[in-house]
Every structure is written in C-alpha cells, then in structure tokens.
Amino acid sequence: MLALLASHFRKIKLIGGNHDSRPRKLLAERLPPEVLDSIALTGPIVFKPLQFLAAGRENVEVVAPIKSDFATFAFPVPARDLVCAHAEKYSRCQQSQPPRFFTGLNHSRSLRGW
C-alpha cells in the first residue's frame, strides 16, 4: 500500500501510533533477553516498523515524535491546514474520545508552538 501511495504522491509523512511497539512486545514475550539484545544490535530496524516501511523511499518521511520533559508525543502532526493524528484511546462508545483528542491537540499545539 505504501509503495502505491508513494508512487502517486510527492511527499508522504508517516506518524507513529501504539501499534509500532507491538513487534518488540511480541518478541519479548517469546524470546529470552539476550536474543532480543542480539536482534537490537544486528537488525535494529526490526523494532522500527515505520522506518522499515519507509526505507529506500525518498518521498516517505517518518515524523519524529516531540519530546517535552519526560513525555513523548508521536502525534498529532500538522501539515499546513491539516492535522493528522492517531487517536490512541479506544472506546466502544464512539463519541467519548473526540473531547480527549482535542484536549491533547491543544496541549500539543502549545508544545509545537502552532
């Protein structure tokens, strides 16, 4: 899918989400720590799925998260008049998460200086 998108758009920005840490978590549940250390040293991109997908594609950029004090914010990301985001919270009630998202967006705006 990314190859198809990259062939039609001049620039693509990938933003992280909560799924990016799943490969490491899955392997950590099944492998001893020394094997994880070996993988991290010999093939670190295994634990970075977005960087792996973007590798070799000049028009695909993985957006670096914002670091503020002891917190890291992988999203939202502004692109001119558009703000792209990954809503981290899940709820079965469809309308319960937007207020939380916009509260987080306002906090991120102050961090990014929008």
Rosetta blueprint (number, residue, H / E / L):
1 M L
2 L H
3 A H
4 L H
5 L H
6 A H
7 S H
8 H H
9 F L
10 R L
11 K L
12 I E
13 K E
14 L E
15 I L
16 G L
17 G L
18 N L
19 H L
20 D L
21 S L
22 R H
23 P H
24 R H
25 K H
26 L H
27 L H
28 A H
29 E H
30 R H
31 L L
32 P L
33 P H
34 E H
35 V H
36 L H
37 D H
38 S H
39 I H
40 A H
41 L H
42 T H
43 G L
44 P H
45 I H
46 V H
47 F H
48 K L
49 P H
50 L H
51 Q H
52 F H
53 L H
54 A H
55 A L
56 G L
57 R L
58 E L
59 N L
60 V E
61 E E
62 V E
63 V L
64 A L
65 P L
66 I E
67 K E
68 S E
69 D L
70 F L
71 A E
72 T E
73 F E
74 A L
75 F L
76 P L
77 V E
78 P E
79 A E
80 R L
81 D L
82 L E
83 V E
84 C E
85 A L
86 H L
87 A L
88 E L
89 K L
90 Y L
91 S L
92 R L
93 C L
94 Q L
95 Q L
96 S L
97 Q L
98 P H
99 P H
100 R H
101 F H
102 F H
103 T H
104 G H
105 L H
106 N H
107 H H
108 S H
109 R H
110 S H
111 L H
112 R H
113 G L
114 W L
